[in-house]
Amino acid sequence: MKNYFACAVVTALSIAFALSSADAANRKVNIRNKTSQTMTEFYASNTGSQDWEEDILGSQELEPGEKIEIDIDDGSGKCKFDFQGVFADGEKVIKRNINVCQIETFSFTE
């Protein structure tokens, strides 16, 4: 009976740790520009949002071939985000349902 109880406690603690680890997951992502155009704006919003947040690049630009590390954590605890890149030629590229808890790099390509 003691072994059963000990096993149940260990299992419960393992589940609790796994759930808290998901909430504390790293949401830092390298955004790479693999296009021939300069990226002038970058937006990320969790998939439940109807609005794009502020331009994460601010006054920076991401030249072709460059990358930048961005912390996508918006405090919601969510892992899935939509990305929008705006390029110097006016093109807007939207990519949906990106799991930032599972990737290290996301590339915009032509």
TALINGI-V472189 format. One record per backbone hydrogen bond with DSSP energy under -1.0 kcal/mol. CO is the residue of the C=O (numbers start at 1). NH is the residue of the N-H. Records with the same first field share a line. If there is no record, write none. Layout:
BEGIN
CO: NH, NH
END
This chain:
BEGIN
1: 5
2: 6
3: 7
4: 8
5: 9
6: 10
7: 11
8: 12
9: 13
10: 14
11: 15
12: 16
13: 17
14: 18
15: 19
16: 20
17: 21
18: 22
19: 23
20: 24
22: 25
27: 72
29: 70
30: 106
31: 68
32: 108
33: 65
38: 88
39: 62
41: 86
42: 56
43: 84
45: 82
46: 49
57: 60
62: 39
63: 66
66: 33
68: 31
70: 29
79: 100
80: 47
81: 98
82: 45
83: 95
84: 43
85: 93
86: 40, 41
87: 90
91: 87
93: 85
95: 83
98: 81, 100
99: 102
104: 30
106: 32
108: 34
END
